[in-house]
């Protein structure tokens, strides 16, 4: 199971780690931490040294109830960072966390390697065409509603059946446009209650029916810290525990704030094989 990133074939049979670089002022965990170039470069360099294959950059917070940001503001935040990172780390595989086609276009034109879309193309009708035009890997996440409304969108007839149907439809739409490299993200924390998140994790191996790489984004989310009675800052150990569960359920990519600890999960998981 491989994906092509800028001419590099990435083997996902051995799970990979994606490091998170949020440049939003209101991200749930690291909002506002990375607003100076020196700090951004130091954080990125550390994630690469710790073993991250991909760096996921986002400038629109998708936490529950997040403030809506205009396309102009999103572009104004992210373009300088994309240019900075590619200048400093020319070989970096940058993933762009956006649901907007124009943001995707502009970042890919500057050398980004892939798109990570929380809406799987449903929040911008031009997104799939943008990805197809650039022929880059595309991460499509399961989401109902928007970040502003998703907490009211937690009703399902059958959680896993509904998610599989959602992905079947979105994958078919992407294949029509000849998007080759697709990755699915079941969307932990998005339009799901705490109980639904754990049901999803328990049954995540069912997603392998789609025969596509699976990304698990569990890092420091409320499904962890609400159970533990802590907050996002106190959720690293819980994240590590659930990352190992996700790997055992078939995750090919772990999207995390803490790369070193995630890489240790991958190495230990591989020792069992």
N, C-alpha and C positions, 0 to 999 in steps of 0.2 A: 504494500500500500504506500504509494509515493505521491508527492505533489511537486510541481515545477515552480520554483520561485526564482525568477530572473536567471533562468538557465541552470539553476542548481536543483538536482533531484533530491528531495528530502524524504528519507525513508521513515515513515511513521509506524512501521511495525515495532520499532523501538520508540516508546513515547518520548515526546519532546516537551520542552518548557517554553512558554511564552511569558515574558516579563511585562508587567503593566507600568506604563508611564502616563499618569493622568496629569494633564495641564489645565484642568478645570479648577476654579477656586472653590467649588462646592462638592467635590467627590466625597463619598461617604467615609473613606479612610484617609486618603492622602491629599485631600483638596487643599490647594494653595501651597503645598510643599515645594513644587517644582515650577517656580516662576522666574528663576534666575538662570542664565545660561550655564554658569559654572556648576550649579547644583544639578541641572539637567544632565550635563555631560558626565559628571561624576557618578550619578545614579545609573545612567545607561552603561557606562564602562563597567561598573560593578556587576550589573546584571549579566553582561556579556561574559565577564570573567567567571561568574558563578555558573555559567552554562546555558543561559537562555539562547535559543536558536532564533526566536522571533522577539521583537519589541513592539508592543501594541500601544499606539499613541492615540489618545482621545482628547477632544476639547469640548465635548458636549456631555455633561453629566446625565447619566441614565438612571440614577438612583430613584427610588420611589418618590414621586412628587417633586422631582427636580424642576427648577425654573427653566422655562423654554428659552433657548438662545437662538438668535437669528443666524441665517446662513453667513451673513457678512461677518458677524462676530466670531463664529466658528472658524471661518477661513482665516480671519485676522489672528486668531490664537495659534492655529495649527501649522500654517504654511511656514512661518519663520522657524519653527521647531523641526519640521521635516528637512528644511534646507540646512539647518545647523547640524543635525545628526548625520545626514548623508555627506556633508563636507568633512566632518570629524571622523566618521566611521563609514567609509565608502562601500564596504562589503556588507553592511548591516541589512537584515531582512526586516523592513518596517511594515507592520500591519497598521492600517488606518481604521480606527474605531469610529465609524460614521454611518448614518442612514441616508445621507444626501449624495446624490449622483455628482453634483458639481464639486463638492469637497473631494469625492473619490477621484474624479478626473484630474483635478489640479494637483493632488498629492501623487497620483500615479505618474503624471507627466514629469514630476520632479524626481522620480526614482523610487517611490514606495513599491513594495513587493506584493501586497495583498490587501484585501478589504474585509473588515469585520463589521457586519451589519446586524444590529439588534433586531431589525424588522424583517430580515430576509427579503427585502425589496418591496415590502408592503407600504412603507411610509414615503416612498418616492418611486413613482412609476418608471423613472428613467434609470434607476440603479442597476438593474440587471443588464441593460444595454451598455452602460458605462463599463461594467466589469467585463462583459463580452468583448467590447472594443479593445480593451487592454490585455485580454487573455491572461488574467492573473487569478490566483486562488481566491476563493470567496467563502467566507465563513457566514453561514446563515443561522440565525438564532430563532428559537421559538419565543414568540411574544404575542399576547393579546392586548389590544388597546395601544396606549403610548406610555412613556414613563410617567406622565401626569395622571393617567387614568387606570393603570394596570392593576393597582391594588383593589379595584372594584371588579376586576375581570378574572375571578378565580373559580368560576363555575364550569365544571366539566362533566360530561356524561360518563366518560371513562378516560382518565388522565392519559395513560400511555397510548391508548387507541387514538385519542384526539391528537396527540403530539405526532404520532406516526403518520396520520392522515395529513396533518399540516405540512410535514416535511415532504411527503410524497408529492403533494401539489406544488410546493415551492421548487423542489428538485426538477420536476417535469418542466416548469416554466423556465428554469435555468438551462436545462438541456436543449430546449427549443432554440435558444440563442447560442448554443454550442459553448457554454461555459464548461470547461473540462474538469477543473480541480475544485471540488466542492467539499466543504467541511461542515458538519452540523454541530450546533451548540444547543442543548436542550433548554437552556435559559434558567438556571437555578436562580431563584429570587425574583423572577419576572413573571407577574401574573400568576403567582402560586403562593399558597399558604405555607407555613412551616411544615405542616404535616404532608402536604403535597410535594414539597421539596424532598422530603425523606422517602416518600413513596417512589418518586422519580429516581433517586439515587439507588434505591434497592432494586429497581427494575430496569436500570439504565442499559443493561446488556441487551434488552429487546431492541434497542436502537441499531444494533449490529445487523438487523434484518435489512436495513437500507444499504448495507455494503459501502459505507462511506466513513472516512475518519471522523472521530468524535472528539470535540473539545469540551472539557469540563471547567467551568468557571465558578469555583466555590470559595475563592480566597476571601477570608475575613468577613463573609456575609452574615446577615442577621439570622439566618437559619442555624448558624453555629453559635453566635454569641447570645441569642435569646435562650437557647437550651442551657448554656453554661452560666447564665447570669452575669455576663460581663459586657464588653463593648468590642468594637472592631479592633482596637489596639490590643485587647486581651485574647484575641481569637486565633493567634498563630498556631498554637498546639492543636486546637480543634481543626484548623484548616489542614494541617499535616495529616491528622487522622482520617479526615474525609477524602483527602487527595489519594491516600492509599486505597480506600474503598473504591474510588472512581477508577483507578488503574485496574483494580481487580474486576471491575465491571466493564472494562473495554475502552477506557479513555486513551486516546492517542496523543492528545495535547492537554497539558495543564496550564491554564491561564492564571498567573499568580502575582501577588505583590512581592513575595519572598522567594527568590529564585533558588538560593542555596538549599533551603529546606525542601523545596519541591524536587530538586535534582537528587537529593538524598533518597526521597521516596521512590523515584524512578530506579535508582541504582539498587535499592533493596528489593523492589518489586521484581526487577530483572533476575535477581539472585534465586528467586523461587522457580524460574522457568527451566 
